[in-house]
Amino acid sequence: MSFRRREAALLAFTVVAAIVAIEYGLVFRLFPSYVWHYAPWTLWVIAGLSVALDELIQRGHTTVALVATVTVLAGFGAAIALRPTDVDKSRNQHRAVGEWIDRHSTESHPTAAMVEIGEAGFYSRADIVDYWGLLDKRADDSIRRNDFTWWLSQKPDYFVTDSTPIDLPTMALPEFQREYRYAATLGPLTIYRRIS
């Protein structure tokens, strides 16, 4: 009896995992190119569906198992076909942004405030001001207060944005408008350079 309970728990967890995977990929369209956000959930969906399909076949419901398999495969295919490409476009520009900063900077290690600290940071050879606080604890208190303008006090040489709503209040500040000027646009990413 406990084995059946475990199967039911696995199936329930699979349903939750499927909901998360669908929300990330199709409904909210969050981070479609960041597979690590939803890949573990997708693996749980596959594991749970495998158990469910095995149970259907063991009970002689091969037609239902076949229809379920085709439906799941069609769902995965639709998720791939319907995934948005706008995030991929900005991700593809991160290297170009980094190289642009590296070419146009007068310093060997400029500072740059940006969300995507990986590829752009590497190719720019910049010291990154991680203003979302993913790796920088200096941001913690400000972010807890919903203040994403704290990075201005660090006076980075460059600011890179895709004009997400979280960046707009900072860009509207007189301090930002006084100290930064538009430098370049690469795809959906805009680079501002500090002038004072």
Secondary structure, DSSP 4 states (H G I P E B T S, - for coil): -HHHHHHHHHHHHHHHHHHHHHIIIIIS---TT-GGGTHHHHHHHHHHHHHHHHHHHHTT-HHHHHHHHHHHHHHHHHHHHH--SHHHHHHHHHHHHHHHHHHH-SSSS-EEE-S--SHHHHHHTPEEE-TT-SS-GGGHHHHHTT---GGGGG--SEEEE---TTTHHHHHSHHHHHHEEEEEEETTEEEEEE--
